[in-house]
């Protein structure tokens, strides 16, 4: 099982704090599965109109930033924890 945690805006979109699913593959395909489950609002929150991950959206895999482990092509599987959240900027 992969444990997926939703923080901030993603909790509002999914109406869940976390979900466990049977999955093995890359993060990009996992996002497609989550979009099917939660609707286009989920994907629209992550990506801009050009299909790039928004700067202020973060995905952690086992505590590591997605960019540090291969981006959307990073592989995830049994026992992994993925966290989706929006960073907050202040002044």
TADAUR-V337963 format. One record per residue. N is the residue number from 1. RES is the residue in one small letter. SS is DSSP state (@ for helix, = for strand, . for the rest). PHI is phi in degrees with one decimal (* if undefined). Layout:
BEGIN
n,res,ss,phi
N,RES,SS,PHI
N,RES,SS,PHI
END
This chain:
BEGIN
n,res,ss,phi
1,x,.,*
2,x,=,-106.3
3,x,=,-96.2
4,x,=,-115.7
5,x,=,-109.4
6,x,=,-117.5
7,x,.,-116.7
8,x,.,50.3
9,x,@,-57.1
10,x,@,-69.5
11,x,@,-66.5
12,x,@,-64.8
13,x,@,-70.0
14,x,@,-86.2
15,x,.,62.8
16,x,.,-137.7
17,x,.,-84.6
18,x,=,-159.9
19,x,=,-149.3
20,x,=,-111.9
21,x,=,-135.1
22,x,.,-80.1
23,x,.,-158.0
24,x,.,-148.3
25,x,=,162.6
26,x,=,-92.5
27,x,@,-64.6
28,x,@,-56.6
29,x,@,-68.4
30,x,@,-62.2
31,x,@,-61.1
32,x,@,-61.6
33,x,@,-64.4
34,x,@,-67.1
35,x,@,-65.6
36,x,@,-62.6
37,x,@,-76.0
38,x,@,-110.6
39,x,.,95.5
40,x,@,-64.8
41,x,@,-58.6
42,x,@,-61.7
43,x,@,-68.8
44,x,@,-62.9
45,x,@,-68.6
46,x,@,-82.2
47,x,=,-117.5
48,x,.,-81.9
49,x,.,-64.4
50,x,.,-86.9
51,x,.,88.6
52,x,.,-92.3
53,x,=,-61.7
54,x,.,-62.7
55,x,.,-57.2
56,x,.,-91.8
57,x,=,-99.6
58,x,=,-125.3
59,x,=,-128.0
60,x,=,-109.6
61,x,=,-119.0
62,x,.,51.5
63,x,.,84.1
64,x,=,-106.2
65,x,=,-61.8
66,x,@,-54.0
67,x,@,-61.0
68,x,@,-79.9
69,x,@,-123.2
70,x,.,115.2
71,x,@,67.0
72,x,@,-64.5
73,x,@,-85.8
74,x,.,-59.2
75,x,=,-86.3
76,x,=,-132.1
77,x,.,-167.8
78,x,.,-50.7
79,x,.,88.0
80,x,.,-81.2
81,x,=,-120.5
82,x,=,-118.1
83,x,=,-123.1
84,x,=,-108.7
85,x,=,-157.8
86,x,=,-108.1
87,x,.,-74.0
88,x,.,-117.8
89,x,.,-106.4
90,x,.,-144.9
91,x,.,-130.4
END
